Amino acid sequence: MPDLKLPKLPDRTPVRLTISITPDLQAALNDYAKLYAETYGREEPVTELIPAMLASFVESDRAFSRSRAKP
């Protein structure tokens, strides 16, 4: 078997998650999507922005990253 630099890709099957949010959060997310469109000149639905926002939040949480790195 060849020794490739690129490891086997992880499972990338999307997982559907249903949540309930407050009306205030919904309004804030809609406002964020509008600002995103103004900033980048491209409209994206809130449902497409939320996964990226969550990933960014989790990746930026140093305490969480340290706790995951512990054996």
Protein Blocks (a to p, Z undefined) as FASTA:
>chain_A
ZZdfbdcdddfbdcdddddddfklmmmmmmmmmmmmmmnopacdfklmmmmmmmmmmmmm
mklmmmmmpZZ
